[in-house]
Amino acid sequence: MRVILAQPRGFCAGVERAVEIVELAIRKYGPPVYVRHEIVHNKRVVEKLRSIGARFVDELDEIPDGAITVFSAHGVAQKVADDAGLRDLPVIDATCPLVAKVHREGQRYAEQGYDVILIGHEGHPEVEGTRGRIPGGVHLVSSVDDVDRLRVRDPAKVSYITQTTLSVDDTRVIIDKLKQRFPQVAGPDVRDICYATQNRQQAVHLLAQHVGVILVVGSPNSSNSNRLREIAAEMGIASYLIDTADDINPAWFANVDAVGVTAGASAPEELVQEVLNRLGQITPVEIENLEGVEENVRFKLPEMLWDVAGSPYGRMGRPQPRESERNSAPTPAE
Ligand code: SF4
């Protein structure tokens, strides 16, 4: 059986940075380091960090006074940041700079008197963080039907922002509906959907043209991983979201010549390698790499960790811009 690997796949710059922040904080301050929510949505990543001294909690009141506190890559509401400030908790913020950018965008719209619509999924931590950063709150929409139900103060003063990990195609449909209802709506089109999400979705579109089954390595609560599986399914390809190689069912590959493998932005490459090993146990495999975008985005670490990291960019090093890099909108130095 041929096994074709998507390019790009797996860790994005925001996840790489968040994981490194926790590791460096443990190295600098010693365990335990408290992390509010899963640092990123991946079971293996969370288990590994737990094994070196990270303590994952749901709320700040589970954190002892004075303990080093990390906010996850998904970002937090202003109230959470304020509460941490009131308790003088030493906070290291691992919010992805691209999520923080969406916060600022929404805040600007709110300051200018717009009703702000957030396109995203109810209950996702990024959505909770974003809606809690925008004064006056947001209207959350997840579907075209939600757009029909919207009630705004002034239809001529409406804006939207989006969660970073949505399906580009589904989001366009919702944006088109918003434009129909509110012809003057202001918004970023799909530019809030981050470079990593867009690149991984584009790679799955390509992969689906070559294979009969697609395996997406990612945890069930990972938004961007779910979108990858859905995109493959929408293209008529049997697709499965697997947390680890143990989730693989050999029956999926009956009568299949080629299987595609990709990984969500929070899934480490070691899980992909374990999947390849497992496939090799099921049947002899030939592994190929699909051509695709080479990513070169890096985000600076928080300054308080530069001493232990050895450089502002940590183990990933300073970015070297490449002509070929699509979607180079994020500012690496942010
Ligand atoms: S998926 Fe995008 S927004 Fe989310 S952490 Fe990665 S780079 Fe940041």
Boltz pocket constraint, residues with backbone or C-beta under 6 A from the ligand:
constraints:
  - pocket:
      binder: B
      contacts: [[A, 12], [A, 13], [A, 14], [A, 15], [A, 73], [A, 96], [A, 97], [A, 98], [A, 99], [A, 164], [A, 165], [A, 194], [A, 195], [A, 196], [A, 197], [A, 224], [A, 265]]
      max_distance: 6.0
